[in-house]
């Protein structure tokens, strides 16, 4: 039994795509919707208007992960709202919104709030590292607090936020204290580790075109950072705020570790991109095998129960 629940969203499998992976176009969303194993899906982070994103090349595979600087390519808010209205939701869809300003975020959230046909989960992305000239809101605590205060003055549907990784325990304390003031459905942690740099030494050149080669790092090399953020936030957040664990999941053991740290659901990014949607079936089978070997029936049997020495 791999069921899980966040707010009104009940799933029979805890896995979903990480936002950005295979979720920009109608055809990609259809693939995720029809994929038989994953319990939910999330859209590409959207902006009010469609965007091409950053110049190419903007994704590069590394030995133990990936680096990207996509720059928020997406089809625009209305496209995704139209998708939801015109396609059967075989599984729940989380709407990821990422305005480039407070005003853009508020505009999209107002439309979602006023749309009676939409009752799903929304995720406000405060952590895109790749838009040229735009800092990550979640690293500016007063600005994030201002935004959330205004959002929750009118937004009454389930809302979570996507966070970047934090690296100092003082920052864990500060972000958790801030977030605990709000009735968030969940936090999704981590986004990519922002502004890494990879270099091809033969040609002495960066591998990405945007931002002089700087980009967000994902994949198995970020697993320790992801686990620390899931664990550190689970220890600090109100129990009513669930956690979607994201970052560095390539197999069932990685997913098991995220759940031990307190994840309610787990998303797969780089590995899903590299392996294709079959990753859901494989990782689910691997997780089920570990649970059977340990005699666990439910995720709740071990969720958050990490042992310390
Ligand atoms: C992009 C990257 C992110 O990590 C994110 O949260 C949103 C958008 C991007 O480059 O498209």
Boltz pocket constraint, residues with backbone or C-beta under 6 A from the ligand:
constraints:
  - pocket:
      binder: B
      contacts: [[A, 20], [A, 45], [A, 53], [A, 68], [A, 69], [A, 70], [A, 71], [A, 72], [A, 73], [A, 98], [A, 125], [A, 127], [A, 128], [A, 129], [A, 130], [A, 131], [A, 191], [A, 192], [A, 216]]
      max_distance: 6.0
